[in-house]
Amino acid sequence: MTKLKWCVIGVDPRMEKLASLLTASNVNVLYLQTKAWSYQVERDLATYQPDVLVLPIQPLEVVTDFIGLEYFQTIKKCFVGRLSPEWTRFFEASEIAIEPYLENEQFIWLNAKLTAEGFIAAYYKEEQETVAGKQFMISGFGRVAKLLAAQLKRMDAHPRIVVRSSVQLAEAQAMGYEACRLESGIHCNKSIFINTIPAKWLTEDYRTLLTTCQRFYDIASSPGCLVVEDELPDIYRLYTSLPGQFIKEDAAKLLFSCITDSIKHLEGGTVC
């Protein structure tokens, strides 16, 4: 049986590790370490002609005149992370079958768990202090926030939840957390602030958070929540890819498991 040829693109450490895991599984892999869709990428794809393409979590910047459909003619399965408007238009117009691994529920929850654990690593690196006994304020109450709050509580920290949604407010309170609304003028009272809301919401109306927190960690999706333009090197920390930065081995193994399970039905798609 002919084995599928894979191409993995991206600079996130987990993508490089993913390519290594595929190679170790006796799979033919081309790894392209780049942030951009370039003419060189097109030449490499035209030469290699992969069957499976894995695009990175953050969308590739397109630096060619346009994305050429001819470079996808051999692709039987295309895994994608987040898509820019340009990539969305391309896939919609081309009718190429894509699989967004960020919409895989098992991947989402397990990746959120790694993100929560990755924050602890980032905290130790930045603060060089114990978590126990410290005050934390977490914005949002989605998967990452839920798992992170539970992790901090288990470590004897004191997480407080601030949200914009009435549903999330009720949910956080029902789960035993101190919770309130995320409103303009809110104070952090020298807590460690952690943003998990994947939107640019931190405008001048919320500047008090930056001036009253001990440190502001932005761990939501790139490009983060910051709208105010001041440079805040001593307060603001942007960590938008925590699993890839601190736990790349497990992050890559999770992605490997997700995508290899998904191609088993293809001829030659079984990965040992």
C-alpha positions in Angstrom: 0.0 0.0 0.0 1.3 3.4 -0.9 1.7 5.7 2.1 0.4 9.2 2.0 2.8 12.1 1.6 2.5 14.8 4.3 3.4 18.5 4.3 3.4 20.4 7.6 3.8 24.2 7.5 4.5 26.7 10.4 7.0 28.0 12.9 5.1 27.1 16.1 7.4 24.6 17.9 4.6 22.1 18.0 4.5 22.0 14.1 8.1 21.1 13.9 7.6 18.4 16.6 4.5 17.2 14.7 6.7 16.7 11.6 9.2 14.8 13.7 6.5 12.5 15.1 5.2 11.8 11.6 8.7 11.0 10.4 9.3 8.7 13.4 6.1 6.9 12.4 7.6 6.0 9.0 5.6 8.7 7.1 7.0 10.8 4.2 7.0 14.4 5.5 8.0 17.7 4.1 8.3 20.3 6.8 8.3 24.0 5.8 9.3 26.3 8.6 7.7 29.6 7.5 5.0 32.1 8.6 4.1 33.0 5.0 2.5 31.5 1.9 5.3 32.4 -0.6 6.5 31.6 -4.1 9.1 29.3 -2.4 6.3 27.4 -0.6 4.5 27.0 -3.9 7.6 25.7 -5.6 8.1 23.2 -2.8 4.5 22.0 -2.9 4.7 21.7 -6.7 7.8 19.5 -6.5 6.7 17.4 -3.5 3.0 17.1 -4.4 1.7 16.1 -0.9 -1.5 14.2 -0.2 -2.1 15.7 3.3 -1.4 19.3 4.1 -1.3 20.7 7.7 -1.5 24.4 8.0 -0.5 26.2 11.3 -2.8 27.4 14.0 -2.2 31.1 13.0 -3.0 31.8 9.4 -0.2 32.0 6.9 0.5 35.5 5.6 0.0 35.5 1.8 2.9 37.2 0.1 2.2 36.0 -3.4 -0.2 37.8 -5.8 -2.9 35.2 -4.9 -3.2 31.6 -3.6 -2.9 29.2 -6.5 -5.5 26.5 -6.6 -3.1 24.3 -8.6 -0.9 23.7 -5.5 -3.8 21.9 -3.9 -4.7 19.5 -6.7 -3.0 16.5 -5.1 -4.4 17.3 -1.6 -6.8 14.7 -0.3 -7.0 16.2 3.2 -6.2 19.7 4.3 -6.1 20.5 8.1 -6.4 24.1 9.0 -6.1 26.2 12.2 -7.4 29.7 12.2 -8.2 31.3 8.8 -7.8 34.9 7.7 -10.5 36.4 5.5 -8.2 35.8 2.5 -7.8 32.1 3.3 -11.5 31.8 4.1 -12.5 33.3 0.7 -10.0 31.0 -1.0 -11.3 27.8 0.5 -14.9 28.8 0.0 -14.3 29.6 -3.7 -12.2 26.5 -4.4 -14.5 24.0 -2.6 -11.5 22.2 -1.2 -12.5 20.0 1.7 -10.8 21.3 4.8 -10.9 20.0 8.4 -10.4 22.7 11.1 -8.7 20.9 13.9 -9.6 23.8 16.2 -13.2 22.7 15.9 -12.5 19.2 17.1 -14.0 19.0 20.6 -11.5 16.6 22.0 -8.6 18.7 20.7 -10.2 21.9 22.0 -10.6 20.7 25.5 -7.3 18.9 25.8 -5.5 21.9 24.2 -7.3 24.2 26.7 -5.9 22.0 29.5 -2.4 22.4 28.1 -3.0 26.1 27.9 -3.9 26.3 31.5 -0.8 24.3 32.5 1.3 26.4 30.2 0.2 29.5 32.0 1.6 28.1 35.2 4.9 27.7 33.5 4.8 31.3 32.2 3.9 32.5 35.7 6.8 30.8 37.3 9.1 32.2 34.6 7.9 35.8 34.9 7.2 36.0 38.7 9.5 33.4 40.2 6.9 33.1 43.0 4.6 30.4 44.3 1.0 30.3 43.1 -0.4 29.3 46.5 -2.1 32.2 48.3 -2.0 34.6 45.4 -5.0 36.5 44.0 -5.9 36.0 40.3 -8.5 37.7 38.2 -9.6 35.8 35.1 -11.6 37.4 32.3 -14.0 35.1 30.5 -15.3 31.7 31.5 -14.8 29.5 28.5 -12.9 26.2 28.4 -9.5 27.7 29.2 -10.8 29.9 32.0 -12.7 27.0 33.6 -9.7 24.7 33.5 -7.3 27.4 34.6 -9.5 28.5 37.5 -9.8 24.9 38.7 -6.0 24.4 38.4 -5.3 27.6 40.4 -7.8 26.6 43.1 -6.2 23.2 43.4 -2.9 25.0 44.0 -4.4 27.0 46.9 -4.6 30.2 44.9 -7.7 32.5 44.9 -9.2 32.9 41.4 -11.9 35.5 40.7 -13.9 35.5 37.5 -14.9 38.6 35.5 -17.2 38.2 32.5 -19.4 40.1 30.1 -22.0 37.3 29.7 -24.9 36.8 32.1 -24.8 33.1 31.4 -21.1 32.8 32.2 -21.6 35.0 35.4 -24.3 32.6 36.6 -22.2 29.5 35.7 -19.1 30.8 37.5 -21.1 31.6 40.6 -22.9 28.2 40.5 -19.4 26.6 40.4 -18.4 28.4 43.6 -16.2 31.1 42.2 -16.4 34.8 43.2 -17.5 36.4 40.0 -18.6 39.8 38.7 -19.2 41.7 35.5 -16.3 42.9 33.4 -17.2 46.6 33.2 -15.4 49.9 32.5 -13.5 51.2 35.5 -13.1 47.8 37.1 -10.2 47.5 39.5 -7.8 44.5 39.9 -6.6 45.3 43.4 -3.0 44.2 42.7 -4.1 40.7 41.5 -2.6 38.8 38.6 -4.9 39.4 35.7 -5.4 36.7 33.1 -7.3 37.4 29.9 -8.9 34.4 28.1 -11.4 36.4 25.9 -10.3 36.0 22.3 -11.2 39.6 21.2 -9.7 43.1 21.3 -11.7 44.5 24.2 -9.2 46.3 26.4 -9.9 49.9 25.4 -9.3 53.1 27.4 -12.4 52.3 29.3 -10.6 49.4 30.9 -7.3 51.0 31.6 -7.8 50.7 35.3 -7.1 47.0 35.0 -3.6 47.8 33.7 -2.9 50.4 36.4 -4.2 48.3 39.3 -3.0 44.8 38.5 0.3 43.3 39.5 0.8 41.8 36.0 -1.5 41.4 33.0 -1.2 38.1 31.2 -3.0 37.9 27.8 -3.3 34.2 26.9 -6.2 34.4 24.4 -5.8 33.9 20.7 -3.5 36.2 18.7 -3.4 39.2 18.4 -4.6 39.5 22.0 -7.0 41.8 23.7 -5.0 45.1 23.9 -6.4 48.1 22.1 -4.7 50.9 24.1 -1.6 51.9 22.3 0.8 52.7 25.2 3.8 50.4 25.7 3.4 48.6 29.0 6.6 46.4 29.2 6.5 46.0 33.0 2.8 45.0 33.2 1.6 43.4 30.0 2.6 40.0 28.9 1.4 38.4 25.6 1.3 34.6 25.5 -0.9 33.5 22.7 0.5 30.1 22.1 1.2 28.7 25.6 1.1 24.9 24.7 3.6 25.4 21.8 5.9 27.6 23.9 6.1 25.6 27.1 4.7 22.1 26.5 5.5 21.5 22.8 6.0 17.8 23.2 2.5 17.1 24.6 1.0 19.8 22.3 2.4 18.2 19.3 1.3 14.7 20.4 -2.2 16.0 20.8 -2.3 17.5 17.3 -0.7 14.3 16.0 -3.4 12.1 17.5 -6.2 14.4 16.3 -5.1 14.5 12.6 -3.9 10.9 12.3 -7.2 9.6 13.6 -9.0 11.7 11.0 -7.2 10.3 8.0 -7.4 6.6 8.8 -10.2 6.2 6.3 -8.0 7.3 3.4 -6.1 4.7 1.5 -2.6 4.7 2.9 -3.7 6.9 5.8 -2.9 4.6 8.7 0.0 5.9 10.8 1.8 3.5 13.0 
